[in-house]
Amino acid sequence: MKVLSSLASSKRRHADCQVVKRKGTLYVICKTNPKFKARQGATKGTRLSKQGVK
């Protein structure tokens, strides 16, 4: 899954791509071609949002 700063180009990659918002994070999901998955923004409290903090 790609982490992108902008999902504008990734949601136009394929006709079946959908933009879904879950827990404050935007995802691009494509059921016919799963390699087009993308995510924008990390949710609070996950290890992804805490990568730089020690």
N, C-alpha and C positions, 0 to 999 in steps of 0.2 A: 504494500500500500504506500502510495506516495504522499508525503506531507507537503502541501503547497501553500504559498502565501496568497494565491488567487485561484479560485475555482472557475473563473470565467471560461478559460480555454478548455478545461477538462470536462465541463458539462456539455460542450458542443462536440466532443470526440465521436460520439456514437448516438444513434437515434434512441436506443434503449437506456441511456444513462439517466439516472434520477438523482436529484439533490435532496438529501434527507438531513434533518436537524435532530440530533439526539444529545440530550444533556449539554446543550450549549456548543456542540461541535458539529460542523457541517461535514457531511460525507457525500461523495459521489459513488453511487452503486450501479453496476451494470451486470445484470444477470446473464446475458448472452456472452459477454466477454469480460471475465473477472479481472483481467489485468488492468482494466481502466479504473480500478478503485482508487479513491483519493480521500484525504482528510484535511480539514483546515481548522486549526485551533485545538488546543488540548483542554480537556475538562479539568476542573478543580479536583485536587486530591488524588490524582493518578501519578504514577511514576514518570509519565511523559511531561507533566507540568512541573515536576521537581528535578529535572535533569541537571540544571545548573546550580541548585541549592544543596549545600552540605551541612 
